[in-house]
Amino acid sequence: SMQARNLPEQKKGTDSIEAKLMQSLKIHFEALKLREEITDKSGIAQSSVNIGIVNISLKRFSEARTYLTKGLLIAEKINSKVVIQEGYLGLSDLNSATGNNMQALEYYKLYTSAKDSLLNETNSRQIAELQIQYDTEKKEKQIELLQKETELQDLRNAKNIYFITGLLGFIALAGIIVFLFFQRSKMRHHQNLSEINQKLLRSQMNPHFIFNSLIAIQSFIYKHN
């Protein structure tokens, strides 16, 4: 029948799952050995819990309890919250599989509490990290704003310096122009005075010249007479 034909396939599927579980168990044991050699307590706890969980699937309940208990004890000593959480869940599954429902419920409650504690701790850490990030970004923006204000102030100061320098230059140039104008006016004034004096001198000299000339002519006339 069809049901009879499906039995080898089901057995083959079961064998395949069991083979995969055995392979997984082998890997976890190898990892445990390496971690014990280097005294990695967190790693030992994790590997022990992993071995316990795989043994539940293989229905090796005694071995499962041994390794789950071992891993949980180490995890509690070093306060490895992730492994503690996994250990409680593993023991809850183990007790549920062996019919100890009350124990399963107690361990599940411990698992939920550990999970919530870890979640709260993670959230608190993330909030703290976000706060630090916010404060850092805020401080960076304040520094950037201060730098921009400083640059703007420097630019204003530079403009003021250019303006003052330009104004002083203009005043100096205007002073030179005024000085030269007055010097030229003074020279023209002196020149005009000189010309006037010369004219006055000429006008004063002309009558004398005429008078002397007349005397000379008169004297010449007397001599020839």
Backbone bond lengths (Angstrom), bond angles and torsions (degrees), N, CA, C in turn:
res aa  C-N    CA-C-N  psi(-1)  N-CA   C-N-CA  omega(-1)  CA-C   N-CA-C  phi
1 S - - - 1.467 - - 1.515 110.17 -
2 M 1.403 114.96 170.00 1.472 120.92 -179.73 1.524 110.34 -63.44
3 Q 1.372 115.54 -37.45 1.466 119.80 -179.29 1.526 110.12 -64.07
4 A 1.315 116.10 -38.86 1.466 120.84 179.23 1.519 111.02 -66.22
5 R 1.363 115.84 -37.88 1.475 119.55 179.64 1.525 110.97 -68.12
6 N 1.338 118.11 -31.11 1.474 121.99 -177.45 1.518 112.69 -75.04
7 L 1.342 117.25 -21.63 1.472 120.31 -176.94 1.527 112.85 -60.51
8 P 1.358 119.94 -46.71 1.475 118.96 178.04 1.525 112.38 -61.50
9 E 1.350 114.62 -37.08 1.472 118.60 179.98 1.527 111.00 -65.07
10 Q 1.373 115.72 -41.51 1.470 119.98 178.50 1.514 110.48 -64.33
11 K 1.352 114.84 -41.52 1.464 119.67 179.82 1.526 110.57 -64.27
12 K 1.357 113.78 -39.70 1.469 119.31 179.17 1.526 110.41 -63.79
13 G 1.363 115.32 -40.97 1.467 120.56 178.98 1.515 111.21 -64.58
14 T 1.338 115.85 -41.85 1.471 121.69 179.02 1.526 110.22 -63.97
15 D 1.331 115.93 -44.07 1.466 121.30 178.88 1.531 110.46 -61.14
16 S 1.330 115.34 -39.31 1.467 120.58 -179.19 1.531 110.45 -64.84
17 I 1.341 116.86 -43.78 1.475 121.45 179.08 1.526 109.73 -63.77
18 E 1.345 115.25 -44.77 1.464 119.92 -178.87 1.536 110.39 -63.24
19 A 1.334 116.01 -38.63 1.472 120.69 179.12 1.533 110.51 -63.32
20 K 1.317 114.32 -41.25 1.469 118.89 178.72 1.534 111.38 -65.59
21 L 1.350 114.74 -39.69 1.472 119.67 178.33 1.529 110.87 -65.18
22 M 1.325 116.26 -40.76 1.474 120.70 178.64 1.531 110.79 -64.91
23 Q 1.334 115.95 -39.76 1.460 120.69 177.15 1.535 110.59 -63.40
24 S 1.325 114.78 -42.16 1.465 120.83 178.04 1.526 110.29 -63.16
25 L 1.339 116.28 -41.64 1.468 121.38 179.71 1.528 110.65 -63.00
26 K 1.327 115.87 -40.88 1.471 121.52 178.91 1.529 110.56 -60.72
27 I 1.333 116.02 -44.24 1.473 120.85 -179.92 1.527 110.72 -63.31
28 H 1.355 116.01 -42.10 1.470 119.92 -179.39 1.535 111.50 -66.37
29 F 1.338 116.65 -37.03 1.474 119.75 177.29 1.533 111.00 -65.99
30 E 1.327 116.03 -40.59 1.475 119.98 177.79 1.533 110.52 -63.00
31 A 1.333 115.58 -41.11 1.473 120.42 178.36 1.523 110.33 -64.70
32 L 1.341 116.55 -41.15 1.472 121.47 179.29 1.527 110.77 -61.57
33 K 1.328 115.96 -43.37 1.471 120.43 179.96 1.525 111.08 -60.96
34 L 1.323 117.04 -46.22 1.474 121.58 179.30 1.526 111.34 -62.39
35 R 1.334 115.93 -41.70 1.458 120.28 -177.98 1.527 111.72 -69.86
36 E 1.351 116.28 -33.19 1.472 119.88 176.11 1.528 110.77 -68.96
37 E 1.317 117.14 -34.12 1.475 121.55 179.27 1.533 111.86 -64.82
38 I 1.345 116.11 -34.66 1.478 119.23 -179.13 1.541 112.00 -101.85
39 T 1.337 115.58 7.80 1.480 122.40 179.11 1.525 111.90 53.43
40 D 1.316 114.92 48.53 1.471 120.97 175.95 1.529 107.96 -90.58
41 K 1.353 116.46 92.90 1.467 120.97 -172.75 1.525 112.47 -62.09
42 S 1.308 116.45 -42.15 1.469 120.19 179.16 1.526 110.14 -62.81
43 G 1.333 116.53 -42.10 1.466 122.00 178.53 1.513 112.11 -66.91
44 I 1.358 116.64 -39.08 1.475 121.35 178.77 1.531 109.75 -62.64
45 A 1.353 115.53 -44.44 1.468 120.75 179.63 1.524 110.49 -61.35
46 Q 1.327 116.65 -45.28 1.472 121.48 -178.56 1.533 111.51 -64.28
47 S 1.336 116.33 -45.81 1.472 120.54 -179.69 1.528 111.01 -64.19
48 S 1.334 116.81 -39.86 1.469 121.21 -179.72 1.528 110.82 -62.98
49 V 1.348 115.78 -44.53 1.475 120.10 178.45 1.525 109.99 -64.02
50 N 1.331 116.97 -41.42 1.473 121.16 179.27 1.538 111.10 -60.68
51 I 1.336 115.93 -42.81 1.484 120.93 178.65 1.533 110.12 -62.64
52 G 1.346 115.58 -42.18 1.467 120.84 178.34 1.519 111.66 -60.50
53 I 1.354 117.06 -44.19 1.475 121.83 -178.35 1.537 111.24 -64.69
54 V 1.341 116.64 -41.55 1.473 120.63 178.97 1.530 109.68 -65.55
55 N 1.339 117.80 -38.27 1.476 121.54 179.55 1.525 112.23 -65.47
56 I 1.352 117.23 -29.13 1.477 119.42 175.24 1.526 108.83 -62.84
57 S 1.345 115.87 -45.38 1.479 120.63 -179.91 1.526 111.22 -64.05
58 L 1.335 116.75 -30.58 1.466 121.35 178.72 1.535 111.89 -85.93
59 K 1.354 115.03 0.23 1.480 123.03 -179.21 1.531 112.17 62.74
60 R 1.311 115.97 27.17 1.473 121.83 172.98 1.530 107.31 -95.76
61 F 1.304 115.34 75.32 1.461 121.23 -168.15 1.528 114.07 -67.80
62 S 1.342 116.67 -35.48 1.464 120.50 -179.96 1.530 110.54 -64.66
63 E 1.354 115.41 -48.18 1.467 119.79 177.98 1.533 110.98 -63.39
64 A 1.337 115.06 -38.03 1.461 120.38 179.70 1.531 110.37 -59.63
65 R 1.365 116.79 -46.94 1.472 120.94 -179.39 1.529 110.61 -63.53
66 T 1.325 117.18 -40.54 1.476 121.15 -178.37 1.527 110.63 -60.29
67 Y 1.319 115.47 -50.32 1.487 118.79 -175.78 1.532 112.58 -74.52
68 L 1.341 117.06 -35.63 1.473 119.11 176.91 1.525 110.89 -64.38
69 T 1.333 116.73 -42.61 1.471 121.35 179.48 1.524 110.62 -65.21
70 K 1.340 115.94 -43.32 1.476 121.24 178.43 1.537 110.76 -59.60
71 G 1.341 114.69 -50.38 1.468 119.22 -179.39 1.514 112.80 -61.78
72 L 1.341 116.76 -41.27 1.464 121.43 -178.75 1.529 111.51 -65.83
73 L 1.330 117.37 -41.14 1.475 121.37 179.44 1.537 110.95 -61.56
74 I 1.330 115.76 -46.55 1.478 120.07 179.14 1.535 110.00 -63.26
75 A 1.347 115.60 -43.48 1.475 120.57 -178.72 1.523 111.37 -62.12
76 E 1.332 116.71 -39.45 1.476 121.10 179.02 1.526 111.06 -67.42
77 K 1.338 116.11 -36.11 1.478 119.84 179.13 1.521 111.93 -65.43
78 I 1.336 115.61 -40.50 1.483 119.40 -177.68 1.535 112.24 -96.66
79 N 1.347 115.70 2.30 1.472 122.56 178.67 1.534 112.19 57.60
80 S 1.350 113.88 46.37 1.464 119.77 176.66 1.534 107.64 -88.30
81 K 1.322 116.42 92.94 1.464 121.94 -169.01 1.531 113.60 -63.91
82 V 1.307 116.80 -35.00 1.470 120.19 179.44 1.531 110.10 -64.89
83 V 1.337 116.90 -44.91 1.479 121.36 -178.49 1.530 109.78 -70.53
84 I 1.344 117.06 -36.55 1.479 120.74 176.99 1.527 109.30 -59.22
85 Q 1.318 115.48 -46.37 1.465 121.97 179.33 1.536 110.64 -58.94
86 E 1.343 116.89 -46.74 1.468 121.52 -179.65 1.535 111.11 -66.80
87 G 1.336 116.36 -35.30 1.476 121.44 179.03 1.517 111.55 -65.27
88 Y 1.336 116.68 -45.25 1.476 120.78 177.98 1.533 111.02 -61.91
89 L 1.331 117.07 -42.87 1.462 120.76 -179.86 1.538 110.44 -65.39
90 G 1.336 116.01 -39.86 1.475 120.74 177.92 1.518 111.43 -62.29
91 L 1.348 116.96 -43.50 1.472 120.64 179.76 1.528 110.96 -69.26
92 S 1.326 116.92 -32.21 1.469 120.52 175.50 1.525 109.94 -65.02
93 D 1.338 116.76 -46.02 1.481 121.17 177.92 1.532 111.11 -63.01
94 L 1.329 116.02 -39.37 1.472 120.60 -179.31 1.528 110.93 -63.61
95 N 1.329 116.01 -47.88 1.472 120.07 -179.64 1.526 111.71 -66.87
96 S 1.327 116.01 -32.95 1.469 119.65 176.31 1.524 110.14 -67.12
97 A 1.348 116.58 -39.94 1.478 121.85 -179.82 1.517 111.72 -68.01
98 T 1.336 117.29 -29.78 1.482 121.08 -178.24 1.529 111.85 -97.30
99 G 1.323 117.27 5.62 1.468 121.13 174.61 1.515 114.72 87.60
100 N 1.349 118.31 5.07 1.469 120.66 178.03 1.549 109.06 -88.94
101 N 1.312 114.85 76.47 1.464 119.82 -172.08 1.532 113.62 -66.36
102 M 1.334 116.44 -36.29 1.471 119.82 179.27 1.531 110.35 -64.15
103 Q 1.342 115.48 -45.31 1.468 120.81 178.02 1.535 110.16 -64.48
104 A 1.321 115.64 -39.24 1.463 121.09 178.98 1.521 110.15 -60.20
105 L 1.350 116.07 -42.81 1.463 120.89 -179.67 1.528 110.85 -66.51
106 E 1.329 116.48 -42.24 1.481 120.89 -179.75 1.534 110.64 -61.15
107 Y 1.344 115.60 -45.77 1.473 119.22 179.34 1.532 111.40 -67.48
108 Y 1.350 115.33 -32.46 1.465 117.86 178.74 1.535 110.44 -67.95
109 K 1.338 116.20 -37.83 1.472 121.01 175.88 1.530 110.55 -62.60
110 L 1.343 115.52 -42.70 1.471 120.05 177.42 1.527 110.26 -63.00
111 Y 1.340 115.39 -40.60 1.476 120.09 177.04 1.531 110.96 -60.71
112 T 1.341 116.75 -46.51 1.473 121.72 -179.50 1.525 110.89 -61.73
113 S 1.328 115.93 -42.77 1.468 120.64 178.81 1.535 111.24 -63.11
114 A 1.352 115.45 -44.69 1.475 120.29 178.91 1.523 110.77 -64.08
115 K 1.340 115.20 -39.60 1.466 120.52 179.17 1.529 110.81 -63.27
116 D 1.347 115.77 -45.78 1.473 120.58 179.30 1.520 110.97 -63.32
117 S 1.350 115.14 -41.32 1.470 120.15 179.10 1.523 110.99 -61.81
118 L 1.351 114.73 -44.25 1.465 120.02 179.49 1.529 110.59 -65.58
119 L 1.347 115.45 -39.78 1.466 120.41 179.60 1.531 110.49 -64.53
120 N 1.350 115.59 -44.43 1.462 120.00 178.58 1.526 111.34 -62.53
121 E 1.341 114.50 -40.98 1.465 119.31 178.75 1.521 110.83 -64.65
122 T 1.358 114.61 -42.19 1.477 119.55 178.24 1.515 110.75 -63.58
123 N 1.340 116.04 -43.90 1.462 120.71 178.80 1.523 111.52 -63.00
124 S 1.352 114.43 -42.84 1.476 119.02 179.31 1.526 110.62 -62.50
125 R 1.353 115.17 -42.20 1.463 119.78 179.02 1.527 110.61 -64.58
126 Q 1.341 115.34 -43.20 1.467 119.32 179.13 1.521 111.52 -64.37
127 I 1.351 115.64 -40.38 1.473 119.86 177.40 1.518 110.11 -63.38
128 A 1.345 115.14 -43.01 1.475 119.53 178.65 1.525 110.95 -62.72
129 E 1.348 115.48 -41.88 1.473 120.17 178.77 1.532 111.03 -64.61
130 L 1.345 115.23 -40.87 1.468 119.72 177.59 1.522 111.38 -64.64
131 Q 1.357 114.85 -39.14 1.469 119.56 178.43 1.522 110.71 -64.07
132 I 1.346 115.16 -43.16 1.469 120.37 178.49 1.528 109.66 -63.28
133 Q 1.344 115.04 -43.20 1.474 120.27 179.07 1.529 110.58 -62.09
134 Y 1.359 115.14 -43.19 1.475 120.22 179.19 1.523 110.82 -63.02
135 D 1.354 115.04 -46.53 1.473 119.75 179.99 1.521 111.13 -62.42
136 T 1.342 115.45 -40.55 1.468 120.40 179.50 1.525 110.86 -63.90
137 E 1.353 115.57 -47.38 1.470 120.07 179.47 1.521 111.25 -63.49
138 K 1.350 115.50 -38.58 1.471 120.75 178.69 1.522 109.94 -63.47
139 K 1.338 115.05 -44.05 1.469 119.91 179.79 1.531 110.68 -65.15
140 E 1.346 115.52 -41.19 1.469 120.07 178.73 1.528 111.05 -62.59
141 K 1.356 115.64 -40.63 1.469 119.92 178.48 1.523 110.96 -66.19
142 Q 1.353 115.82 -38.74 1.466 120.14 177.89 1.527 110.64 -63.78
143 I 1.331 115.62 -41.98 1.472 120.97 178.28 1.516 109.97 -64.16
144 E 1.361 115.36 -43.06 1.469 120.55 179.59 1.532 110.71 -62.99
145 L 1.364 115.44 -42.54 1.465 120.60 179.13 1.523 110.44 -64.74
146 L 1.338 115.33 -41.23 1.463 120.27 178.69 1.527 111.16 -63.55
147 Q 1.342 115.62 -40.31 1.465 120.57 177.90 1.530 110.99 -63.13
148 K 1.362 115.23 -42.21 1.456 119.58 179.16 1.529 111.06 -64.93
149 E 1.345 115.55 -40.71 1.466 120.08 177.95 1.519 110.78 -63.79
150 T 1.349 114.93 -40.00 1.470 120.13 178.34 1.521 110.23 -64.19
151 E 1.348 115.61 -44.60 1.474 119.97 178.68 1.525 111.06 -62.28
152 L 1.347 115.72 -40.88 1.470 120.64 178.91 1.518 110.74 -64.70
153 Q 1.347 115.35 -41.61 1.467 120.14 178.43 1.530 110.84 -65.10
154 D 1.339 115.59 -40.36 1.476 120.35 177.25 1.529 110.46 -62.00
155 L 1.356 114.47 -40.40 1.463 119.80 179.12 1.524 110.44 -64.88
156 R 1.331 115.02 -42.56 1.467 119.44 177.20 1.523 110.95 -62.53
157 N 1.330 115.35 -43.92 1.470 119.83 179.20 1.526 110.84 -61.77
158 A 1.348 115.12 -41.08 1.469 119.84 179.12 1.523 110.20 -63.61
159 K 1.348 116.03 -42.66 1.459 120.17 178.10 1.526 111.25 -63.04
160 N 1.352 114.49 -40.53 1.471 119.15 178.71 1.526 110.70 -63.89
161 I 1.341 115.14 -40.31 1.466 119.71 179.19 1.525 110.01 -63.75
162 Y 1.358 115.53 -44.37 1.467 119.88 178.40 1.525 110.70 -61.54
163 F 1.349 115.27 -42.03 1.463 120.03 -179.03 1.529 110.65 -64.40
164 I 1.352 115.04 -46.98 1.474 119.96 -179.41 1.522 110.08 -63.93
165 T 1.350 115.71 -42.80 1.478 119.76 178.77 1.531 110.55 -61.48
166 G 1.349 115.25 -44.88 1.460 120.42 178.57 1.517 111.96 -62.68
167 L 1.354 115.33 -42.12 1.466 119.94 179.59 1.523 111.21 -64.15
168 L 1.342 115.21 -44.00 1.477 119.70 178.53 1.529 110.17 -63.24
169 G 1.338 115.62 -41.03 1.464 119.82 177.98 1.520 111.39 -62.09
170 F 1.363 114.95 -42.20 1.473 119.68 178.93 1.522 110.92 -63.85
171 I 1.351 115.26 -44.03 1.475 119.80 179.26 1.526 110.40 -61.92
172 A 1.350 116.18 -43.28 1.466 120.56 179.57 1.524 110.60 -62.76
173 L 1.348 116.06 -44.02 1.467 120.57 179.20 1.525 110.90 -63.55
174 A 1.347 114.81 -43.39 1.468 119.46 178.25 1.527 110.29 -62.21
175 G 1.349 115.73 -40.11 1.475 120.56 178.63 1.519 111.24 -62.08
176 I 1.346 115.16 -43.06 1.477 119.69 179.30 1.524 110.28 -63.33
177 I 1.366 115.74 -44.03 1.468 120.06 -179.96 1.526 110.72 -62.10
178 V 1.328 116.64 -45.10 1.479 121.17 178.65 1.523 110.52 -62.60
179 F 1.364 115.31 -43.38 1.473 120.05 179.51 1.539 110.70 -59.80
180 L 1.356 114.50 -47.32 1.471 119.47 179.58 1.522 111.46 -63.53
181 F 1.356 115.29 -38.51 1.466 119.41 178.87 1.516 110.81 -62.07
182 F 1.351 115.66 -46.16 1.465 119.62 179.98 1.526 111.65 -67.05
183 Q 1.343 115.45 -37.25 1.469 119.27 177.56 1.532 110.46 -62.37
184 R 1.336 114.24 -43.60 1.468 119.01 179.48 1.532 110.64 -65.20
185 S 1.349 115.02 -42.32 1.463 119.67 178.41 1.516 110.83 -61.93
186 K 1.333 114.98 -39.59 1.466 120.73 179.65 1.524 110.52 -64.50
187 M 1.355 114.16 -43.81 1.467 118.88 179.39 1.531 110.87 -63.29
188 R 1.359 115.65 -41.96 1.465 119.46 177.77 1.523 111.12 -62.63
189 H 1.360 114.22 -38.95 1.465 119.63 179.33 1.528 110.44 -63.22
190 H 1.346 115.51 -44.35 1.473 120.35 178.84 1.530 110.66 -64.96
191 Q 1.325 114.54 -40.19 1.469 119.91 179.91 1.534 110.79 -63.50
192 N 1.337 114.35 -44.00 1.472 119.16 178.21 1.526 111.75 -62.68
193 L 1.333 115.29 -41.22 1.476 119.76 178.64 1.528 110.77 -63.09
194 S 1.352 114.31 -40.98 1.465 119.63 -179.68 1.528 110.59 -63.08
195 E 1.347 114.09 -43.83 1.471 118.39 179.26 1.532 111.65 -63.41
196 I 1.332 114.79 -41.72 1.481 119.53 177.78 1.509 110.91 -62.11
197 N 1.334 117.03 -43.01 1.478 121.22 179.90 1.524 110.66 -62.80
198 Q 1.347 113.94 -41.20 1.473 117.36 179.20 1.527 111.69 -63.85
199 K 1.345 114.86 -41.52 1.466 119.11 177.95 1.527 111.76 -63.07
200 L 1.353 112.61 -41.45 1.482 117.28 178.13 1.511 110.64 -63.38
201 L 1.313 115.97 -40.22 1.460 121.17 -179.53 1.525 110.46 -64.03
202 R 1.360 113.63 -42.76 1.462 117.22 178.42 1.531 111.58 -62.81
203 S 1.337 112.26 -43.92 1.465 116.28 -179.39 1.517 112.00 -64.55
204 Q 1.329 117.03 -29.22 1.462 120.93 177.82 1.527 110.49 -77.34
205 M 1.332 117.39 -34.42 1.467 121.54 -177.02 1.525 112.19 -76.46
206 N 1.294 121.26 -31.87 1.459 124.28 -175.28 1.529 114.38 -57.49
207 P 1.312 122.08 -47.86 1.494 121.46 178.54 1.521 112.09 -60.26
208 H 1.331 116.68 -40.67 1.469 120.58 178.52 1.509 110.72 -61.90
209 F 1.332 114.50 -43.08 1.472 119.58 -179.92 1.545 110.76 -61.35
210 I 1.304 114.90 -43.49 1.475 120.00 179.55 1.522 110.56 -65.51
211 F 1.332 114.28 -44.23 1.474 119.08 -178.75 1.531 110.43 -62.09
212 N 1.300 116.48 -44.68 1.470 121.70 179.95 1.530 110.76 -64.51
213 S 1.306 114.87 -37.79 1.473 119.26 179.59 1.529 110.65 -65.43
214 L 1.286 115.57 -42.24 1.476 120.82 178.99 1.534 110.90 -62.30
215 I 1.303 116.04 -42.35 1.478 120.72 -179.80 1.526 108.73 -64.16
216 A 1.326 115.74 -41.29 1.465 119.86 -179.10 1.518 110.45 -64.27
217 I 1.325 117.99 -40.41 1.472 122.14 179.15 1.521 109.88 -66.55
218 Q 1.324 113.72 -43.06 1.481 118.74 -179.36 1.517 110.06 -62.16
219 S 1.313 115.33 -42.01 1.462 120.02 -179.48 1.513 110.08 -64.93
220 F 1.316 116.98 -38.79 1.462 121.99 179.41 1.529 109.92 -63.77
221 I 1.312 115.85 -41.48 1.468 121.26 -179.09 1.525 110.43 -63.95
222 Y 1.364 116.78 -44.50 1.458 120.40 -179.14 1.514 111.08 -62.67
223 K 1.291 115.51 -38.70 1.473 119.16 -178.17 1.516 110.05 -65.81
224 H 1.270 119.96 -41.07 1.466 122.41 -177.55 1.525 112.68 -78.95
225 N 1.283 117.86 -19.24 1.452 119.64 176.33 1.529 109.25 -79.86
